């Protein structure tokens, strides 16, 4: 029988963390939301709104914010929504204990080239690990608009218990045992969303965007299979589903970053003025490194890296992609 997780803690009060806290608290059950910023904590507790990251969304009074990590010791399970490159340091500071960690950040750690579940296992080997990933714009989830998402866990009982705790009529988890596949889909789609934003910003048209999504999915699949993912996971909500969403809207931070690049603005300027994180900008060079190490060809990811590093112009990377040798679509 699946365990019941009453009090949920959420690590990270950005837009996505706040939206997940709203989901967890939808039935009035206590939810503790950790934020670094004292002003964010005060605003959530005093006005029931996170104006800094999710303005205009009234939050459940069952959500209580804190900047004290030790307060999370009272929680039955933790949703970890800190940016991927900060996951290691945050988990190292969280109170110990075997409470489950549901990882909601999407990325690959720089340097180690580890997925988030691998980082978490290194830092908290006593904690059961699960992953939540899929097509979810935070403002829509917080507003109660419908979506479906992958909840991946190698322990079926743990996965069922977490899914039962978070499921709502408008928030439907689908269970999977393929943790690696769910993570790779979430990480790679952020890089591809930057590429699709470039297509939009450069005015290359809808045909080009559709072609890029298709060829991007081929890159995601090659890399995922090389890392042990299942193709059906990559073709599901956490892979193709999330890819389609984030490659199609300026509500995606990664798409917006790419759109700016496509319009000719430098990456340093676009990244300097962001309180929120475009994870794809940090994942792209790590992904390209990991792909080369695995012998996987990922030309779109390489093109995004070149643009972000200022090594090539939009015109140059487009020319290089379009001049690649003709090959089978299956390759």
C-alpha positions in Angstrom: 0.0 0.0 0.0 1.3 3.4 -1.0 2.4 5.7 1.9 0.5 9.0 2.5 2.7 12.1 2.5 0.9 14.7 4.4 3.2 17.7 4.8 5.1 18.6 1.7 8.1 20.8 1.6 9.1 22.7 -1.6 12.8 23.8 -2.0 12.8 26.9 -4.2 10.2 29.6 -4.5 10.6 30.6 -8.1 7.6 30.4 -10.4 7.7 26.6 -10.8 8.4 26.0 -7.1 5.5 28.3 -6.1 3.2 26.6 -8.6 4.0 23.2 -7.2 3.4 24.5 -3.7 0.0 25.6 -4.9 -0.7 22.1 -6.2 0.4 20.5 -3.0 -1.7 22.8 -0.9 -4.8 22.7 -3.1 -6.7 20.5 -0.6 -5.7 22.6 2.4 -2.9 20.4 3.5 0.1 22.1 5.0 2.9 23.0 2.5 6.2 24.6 3.5 7.9 26.7 0.7 11.6 27.5 1.2 13.0 30.6 -0.4 16.4 32.3 -0.1 15.0 35.8 -0.3 13.5 37.3 2.9 11.3 39.6 0.8 9.8 36.7 -1.0 9.2 34.8 2.3 7.5 37.9 3.8 5.3 38.5 0.8 4.0 35.0 0.6 3.2 34.9 4.3 1.8 38.4 4.6 -0.1 38.7 1.3 -0.4 35.1 0.0 1.3 36.1 -3.3 4.8 35.6 -4.8 4.9 39.0 -6.6 8.6 38.5 -7.5 8.1 35.3 -9.5 4.4 34.6 -9.9 2.6 37.9 -9.8 -1.1 38.1 -9.8 -1.7 34.5 -8.6 -3.5 34.2 -5.1 -1.8 31.5 -3.2 -3.4 29.0 -0.8 -3.3 30.0 2.9 -2.1 26.5 3.6 1.3 27.5 2.1 3.8 28.9 4.6 7.1 30.3 3.4 10.4 30.1 5.3 14.1 30.8 4.6 15.2 28.4 7.4 16.2 25.0 5.8 16.0 23.3 9.2 12.2 23.8 9.2 12.0 21.2 6.4 12.9 18.5 8.9 9.2 18.3 9.7 8.1 17.5 6.1 7.2 14.0 4.9 8.6 14.6 1.4 10.5 17.3 -0.4 10.0 18.7 -3.9 13.3 20.0 -5.0 12.9 22.9 -7.4 16.2 24.8 -7.1 18.1 25.5 -10.3 20.1 22.6 -11.6 23.5 24.1 -10.9 22.6 24.8 -7.3 21.1 21.4 -6.5 24.2 20.0 -5.0 24.8 22.8 -2.5 21.2 23.1 -1.5 20.8 19.4 -0.8 24.0 19.4 1.2 22.3 21.9 3.6 19.0 20.2 3.9 18.3 18.3 7.2 19.1 14.6 6.9 16.7 11.7 7.0 15.3 9.2 4.6 12.4 11.4 3.4 11.8 11.2 -0.4 13.2 13.8 -2.7 11.0 14.5 -5.7 13.4 16.3 -8.2 11.8 19.0 -10.3 14.8 20.8 -11.7 15.7 20.2 -15.3 19.4 20.1 -16.3 22.8 18.5 -16.2 25.4 19.5 -13.6 28.4 21.3 -15.0 31.8 19.6 -14.5 30.4 16.3 -13.4 28.0 15.9 -16.3 25.6 14.2 -13.8 21.8 14.2 -14.0 19.9 15.6 -11.1 19.1 12.1 -9.7 22.8 11.2 -9.8 23.7 14.3 -8.0 21.0 13.7 -5.3 22.1 10.1 -4.8 25.7 11.3 -4.3 24.7 13.9 -1.7 21.8 12.1 0.0 22.4 8.3 -0.5 19.8 7.6 2.2 16.9 9.4 0.5 14.5 7.7 -2.0 14.6 9.6 -5.3 11.8 10.4 -7.8 11.6 12.9 -10.8 8.8 15.1 -11.9 8.9 16.4 -15.5 6.6 17.4 -18.3 4.8 20.2 -20.2 4.1 22.7 -17.4 4.2 26.5 -17.6 4.1 27.6 -14.0 1.5 30.3 -14.3 -1.0 27.9 -15.9 -0.4 25.2 -13.2 -0.8 27.7 -10.4 -4.0 29.0 -12.0 -5.4 25.4 -12.1 -5.4 25.0 -15.8 -5.1 21.3 -16.9 -1.9 19.5 -17.6 -0.4 16.0 -17.4 3.1 15.2 -16.2 5.5 12.3 -15.8 6.4 11.1 -12.3 9.3 8.7 -12.6 10.6 6.5 -9.8 12.3 3.1 -9.7 10.2 2.3 -6.6 6.7 1.8 -7.8 5.2 2.1 -4.3 6.9 5.5 -3.7 5.9 6.7 -7.1 2.2 5.8 -6.4 2.3 7.5 -3.0 3.7 10.8 -4.4 1.4 10.7 -7.4 -1.7 10.2 -5.1 -0.5 13.1 -2.9 -0.1 15.6 -5.8 -2.8 14.5 -8.3 -5.6 17.0 -8.9 -8.4 17.1 -11.5 -6.2 19.6 -13.4 -2.8 18.1 -12.5 -2.5 14.5 -13.7 0.7 12.5 -13.0 1.5 9.5 -15.2 3.9 7.0 -13.5 7.1 5.7 -15.1 10.1 3.7 -13.8 12.5 5.4 -16.3 14.1 8.1 -14.2 17.0 8.7 -16.7 14.6 9.1 -19.6 12.4 11.7 -17.7 15.5 13.7 -16.8 17.1 13.7 -20.2 13.9 14.8 -21.8 13.6 17.8 -19.4 17.3 18.8 -19.8 17.6 18.5 -23.6 14.3 20.2 -24.4 15.6 23.4 -22.7 18.5 23.6 -25.2 16.2 22.9 -28.1 13.8 25.6 -27.0 16.6 28.1 -27.3 17.1 27.0 -30.9 13.4 27.3 -31.6 13.5 30.8 -30.2 16.3 31.7 -32.5 14.2 30.5 -35.5 11.4 32.8 -34.3 13.7 35.8 -33.6 15.4 35.4 -37.0 12.0 35.2 -38.8 12.7 31.8 -40.4 9.1 30.7 -40.4 6.9 27.9 -39.0 8.2 25.3 -41.4 11.7 25.8 -40.0 10.5 25.5 -36.4 8.6 22.3 -37.1 11.7 20.8 -38.8 13.9 21.9 -35.9 11.5 20.3 -33.3 11.6 17.0 -35.3 15.4 17.0 -35.7 15.8 18.1 -32.2 13.8 15.2 -31.0 16.0 12.9 -33.0 19.0 14.4 -31.1 17.2 14.0 -27.8 16.5 10.3 -28.6 20.1 9.5 -29.7 21.5 11.0 -26.5 18.8 9.5 -24.3 19.3 6.0 -25.7 23.1 6.3 -25.2 22.5 7.1 -21.6 20.1 4.2 -21.0 16.7 6.0 -21.4 13.7 4.3 -23.0 12.4 5.6 -26.3 8.8 5.5 -25.1 9.7 7.9 -22.2 11.4 10.3 -24.6 8.3 10.2 -26.8 6.1 10.9 -23.8 5.2 13.9 -21.6 8.6 14.5 -20.2 10.3 14.4 -23.6 8.3 15.2 -26.7 5.4 16.8 -24.8 7.6 19.2 -22.9 9.6 19.9 -26.1 6.5 20.9 -28.1 5.4 23.3 -25.3 8.7 25.1 -24.7 9.5 25.4 -28.4 6.3 27.2 -29.1 5.8 30.1 -26.7 7.5 33.1 -25.2 6.2 31.9 -21.8 9.3 29.7 -22.0 12.3 31.4 -20.6 14.6 29.4 -22.9 12.5 30.2 -26.0 12.6 33.9 -25.0 16.4 33.8 -24.7 16.7 32.2 -28.1 14.3 34.7 -29.6 16.6 37.5 -28.4 19.6 35.8 -29.9 17.7 35.4 -33.2 17.0 39.1 -33.2 20.8 39.8 -32.9 21.1 40.6 -29.2 24.2 39.3 -27.4 23.8 36.4 -25.0 25.6 38.3 -22.2 23.0 41.1 -22.4 20.1 38.7 -22.5 21.3 36.7 -19.5 22.5 39.6 -17.3 19.0 41.1 -16.6 17.2 37.8 -15.6 16.0 37.1 -12.1 14.7 33.8 -13.3 17.0 31.2 -14.8 17.0 30.0 -18.4 18.3 26.5 -17.6 19.2 25.7 -21.2 21.9 28.3 -21.3 23.8 26.4 -18.6 22.8 23.0 -19.9 23.9 23.5 -23.5 27.7 23.4 -23.0 27.4 20.5 -20.6 25.1 18.6 -22.9 27.5 19.1 -25.8 30.4 17.8 -23.7 28.4 14.8 -22.6 27.3 14.1 -26.2 30.8 14.1 -27.5 32.0 11.9 -24.7 29.2 9.4 -25.6 29.9 9.6 -29.4 26.5 11.1 -30.0 26.0 13.7 -32.9 24.0 16.7 -31.7 24.5 19.5 -34.2 21.6 21.6 -32.9 22.9 21.6 -29.4 26.4 22.5 -30.8 24.9 25.4 -32.7 23.2 26.7 -29.5 26.5 26.5 -27.7 28.3 28.5 -30.5 25.6 31.2 -30.3 25.7 31.5 -26.5 29.5 31.6 -26.5 29.6 34.3 -29.2 31.7 32.0 -31.5 29.3 32.3 -34.4 26.5 34.5 -35.7 22.9 33.3 -36.3 23.5 33.4 -40.0 26.6 31.3 -39.6 25.1 28.6 -37.5 22.0 28.4 -39.7 24.3 28.1 -42.8 26.3 25.3 -41.1 23.2 23.3 -40.2 21.7 23.6 -43.6 24.9 22.6 -45.4 25.4 19.3 -43.5 25.6 16.2 -45.7 22.3 14.6 -46.8 21.6 11.5 -44.8 18.9 9.1 -43.8 16.2 10.6 -41.5 16.7 7.6 -39.2 20.3 8.8 -38.4 
